[in-house]
Amino acid sequence: MTAATPAQYFDAIYSDDDPFGYRERWYEARKRSLLLASLPAARFADAWEIGCSNGELTAALAPRCDRLLATDLSARAVALATSRTQGLAHVRARQARHPDDWPDGRFDLIVFSEVGYYLDAATLSRMAARLRASLRDGGVLVACHWLAPFREAPLSGRDVHRLLRRRLALPRLFAYADGDLRLEGWGGGGRSVAQRAGLR
Ligand SMILES: C[S@@+](CC[C@H](N)C(=O)[O-])C[C@H]1O[C@@H](n2cnc3c(N)ncnc32)[C@H](O)[C@@H]1O
């Protein structure tokens, strides 16, 4: 597959409320914990989660953010994320297909987890340029992707991280990889966590 994954694929999988097993699988709970632990600040003023699915990661990010925007191309995913974050007035879930639809404003945290490989290389390149422009000075982009290629995805997780690294042209803050996933963060004004916390 070389073109972006069609929207109909996501419409179809959301006949199930938890098609990726985010609520059930220990693998997914561990991955969320790794991502949350990697964030280089305790709190972020304005955060954006791209491809929020049923809102499981959104709900985990919410306590770390003053305002959190969660977007997904699937209307059903957005409805599930809205329900999962009900009562959290600082969280907004919106339907949007990126990079054609794009939110206003700039963010000090953008979370791009398990979504890059659904785009083709040209679209992901365009997306990376827009992501860079939507980061505040010192803002952080965190990406996390499964490494094994799969049929529905035009790109592999390695392709996504390679392309982001090249196109974002931001200092890398951290990287974690194991046999299954890659987790990386860029930006942060090039300052380490200790430097950001005033420890050195
Ligand atoms: C595998 S889920 C990721 C969920 C969550 N970010 C996580 O890591 O736990 C990917 C989601 O990205 C959405 N998606 C795929 N392409 C998209 C695009 N171009 N714009 C917005 N959402 C997209 C899909 O509908 C799907 O819900």
Ligand as a Chemical Component Dictionary entry (heavy atoms), coordinates in Angstrom:
data_LIG
# 
_chem_comp.id                   LIG 
_chem_comp.type                 NON-POLYMER 
_chem_comp.pdbx_formal_charge   0 
_chem_comp.three_letter_code    LIG 
# 
loop_
_chem_comp_atom.comp_id 
_chem_comp_atom.atom_id 
_chem_comp_atom.alt_atom_id 
_chem_comp_atom.type_symbol 
_chem_comp_atom.charge 
_chem_comp_atom.model_Cartn_x 
_chem_comp_atom.model_Cartn_y 
_chem_comp_atom.model_Cartn_z 
_chem_comp_atom.pdbx_ordinal 
LIG C1  C1  C 0  -3.737 3.582  16.171 1  
LIG S1  S1  S 1  -4.797 4.967  16.603 2  
LIG C2  C2  C 0  -3.739 5.919  17.718 3  
LIG C3  C3  C 0  -4.385 6.265  19.057 4  
LIG C4  C4  C 0  -3.536 7.029  20.061 5  
LIG N1  N1  N 0  -2.891 8.186  19.464 6  
LIG C5  C5  C 0  -2.523 6.133  20.743 7  
LIG O1  O1  O 0  -1.365 6.103  20.363 8  
LIG O2  O2  O -1 -2.910 5.449  21.715 9  
LIG C6  C6  C 0  -4.652 5.936  15.117 10 
LIG C7  C7  C 0  -5.782 6.920  14.923 11 
LIG O3  O3  O 0  -5.364 7.887  13.970 12 
LIG C8  C8  C 0  -6.478 8.292  13.214 13 
LIG N2  N2  N 0  -5.976 8.864  11.958 14 
LIG C9  C9  C 0  -5.361 8.210  10.937 15 
LIG N3  N3  N 0  -5.014 9.079  9.960  16 
LIG C10 C10 C 0  -5.411 10.304 10.379 17 
LIG C11 C11 C 0  -5.343 11.613 9.795  18 
LIG N4  N4  N 0  -4.811 11.805 8.593  19 
LIG N5  N5  N 0  -5.858 12.663 10.493 20 
LIG C12 C12 C 0  -6.438 12.464 11.723 21 
LIG N6  N6  N 0  -6.534 11.246 12.314 22 
LIG C13 C13 C 0  -6.019 10.187 11.653 23 
LIG C14 C14 C 0  -7.315 7.031  13.050 24 
LIG O4  O4  O 0  -8.669 7.289  12.807 25 
LIG C15 C15 C 0  -7.068 6.309  14.389 26 
LIG O5  O5  O 0  -8.115 6.542  15.289 27 
# 
loop_
_chem_comp_bond.comp_id 
_chem_comp_bond.atom_id_1 
_chem_comp_bond.atom_id_2 
_chem_comp_bond.value_order 
_chem_comp_bond.pdbx_ordinal 
LIG C1  S1  SING 1  
LIG S1  C2  SING 2  
LIG S1  C6  SING 3  
LIG C2  C3  SING 4  
LIG C3  C4  SING 5  
LIG C4  N1  SING 6  
LIG C4  C5  SING 7  
LIG C5  O1  DOUB 8  
LIG C5  O2  SING 9  
LIG C6  C7  SING 10 
LIG C7  O3  SING 11 
LIG C7  C15 SING 12 
LIG O3  C8  SING 13 
LIG C8  N2  SING 14 
LIG C8  C14 SING 15 
LIG N2  C9  SING 16 
LIG N2  C13 SING 17 
LIG C9  N3  DOUB 18 
LIG N3  C10 SING 19 
LIG C10 C11 SING 20 
LIG C10 C13 DOUB 21 
LIG C11 N4  SING 22 
LIG C11 N5  DOUB 23 
LIG N5  C12 SING 24 
LIG C12 N6  DOUB 25 
LIG N6  C13 SING 26 
LIG C14 O4  SING 27 
LIG C14 C15 SING 28 
LIG C15 O5  SING 29 
# 
